[in-house]
Amino acid sequence: MTVFDNPISLYILIPVFILLLAVIYISYRFSFLSPGILWVLRIMRIISFAILIFIILNPVLKKEERIIHPSNVIILLDTSLSMSLKDQDQKESRFDLVLDYIRSTDFVNPKVRDNYAFHFYRFDEDLYSVKERDLKRLKASGKGTGIINALKKIKNEGMLWNISGILIFSDGIENVSSSITEELTDFKDYGIPVISYGVGGFYSDRDAAITSAEIPEIFYRDESTEILFDTEFRNLEKQEVKIEMLLDNKMILEKKYSPESDFDEKQFNENLALSKEGQFILTVKLTGDFIEDNPRNNLVKRSIVVRKPRYRVLYLEFSPGWDYSFLKRILKMNKRIDLESYIFDSKGRLIIEEKTDAEKSKALFDEIKPEEFDLVIIGNPGNEYLDKNLLRKIKSSVNKGKSGLVLLFGSTSGSSLELFEEILPFNIKTLSQPRSVRLQITDDG
């Protein structure tokens, strides 16, 4: 494409050029030269003036190239448990329908798809980045529908720069709640549109579903622990639904609930106090005298651990330093630890108010019962001053599985490990004479 860069208007140059043509024609009208030569001279002058005007116009060859920068679009996909449900007359789950829609031409016309760069994230109780090629591997099994939390994370982690829009695919009620409207204010200030696609519909068939569950992994014996789980009931109005909790398939709680409408959402809040320590499988289940379309979503299982409410720790330190002070302070800060600590001098004598007392040391060693403690910590033990009777009791308690043992070595030799060799998972071998080895790195390796 050619353009003229000179500011002189063509409306001025064209009349001037026509006037020059007239002057040239008239100037040769009364000449005595032959007509052929006259026309040659006229044409040469016309060409000269045309070239001159062309140069004055300063023509520029202009090349235009259109470069398209794709618009960045964030797509949020709900992977909570309820997205695994199948709606009426649908062979696929809600989540599978969303994936089919994203891959279809109804979502983005193939002719303009290159104009967009899609960034996929899945969310349930948290937000996770997902590559497009891995979408088909995703499963809807999350514990909750955290739309607001996902939007907050996008905003707080600086993802708003160079973003053209956000699309949300979810079946959560938060899609149309007032709280999400408030959260979108900041996105509006950035000029970023947020479009929410509501997924799912009502069942004509009956269905009772646990859509999310918050079950702690750790329980403490005889202490009440809160459990939350959300449910959906469709076309079960006035029907009796049983909510059961089982610990290793043994019933520990049962209650009944009757949905109040054809579509009823209900959150249950239960407090459990478990009396037995160990590792278990806790099951939450919905049952009833009805036939439903999708019984697989009636069950949630979690692996839990029931621990002691408090732990007794015995700490014997034979060479106290900063590490002793630090560890002792940390142990005291833990509300679930009952700490009993003693410090001794280099000869194994108990230090009381900066004074040593050999008699009280002997009495203490006789009174200590390691089997009454969950953990025994011995700092910097030595062959020459560790009480043999106490050592025997510690070994016995550890071997019977009643106590744990931690040995700390800092300012003393680790050779006293031999005292505990029979309860350690490895053999101890002490060198009779120290040996040194010189290592040298060369170009040959």
Secondary structure by P-SEA (a helix, b strand, c coil): cccccccccaaaaaaaaaaaaaaaaaaaccccccaaaaaaaaaaaaaaaaaaaaaaacccbbbbbbbbbbbbbbbbbbcccccccccccccccaaaaaaaaaaccccccccccccbbbbbbbbccbbbbbccccccccccccccccaaaaaaaaaaacccccccbbbbbccccccccaaaaaaaaaaaaacbbbbbbbbbbbbcbbbbbbcbbbbbccccccbbbbbbbbbcccccccbbbbbbbbccccccbbbbbbbcccbbbbbbbbbbbbccccbbbbbbbcccccccccccccbbbbbbbbbbcbbbbbbbbccccaaaaaaaaaaaaccccbbbbbbbcccbbbbccccccaaaaaaaaaacccccccbbbbcccccccccaaaaaaaaaaaaaccbbbbbbbccccccccccccccccbbbbbbcbbbbbbbbbcccc
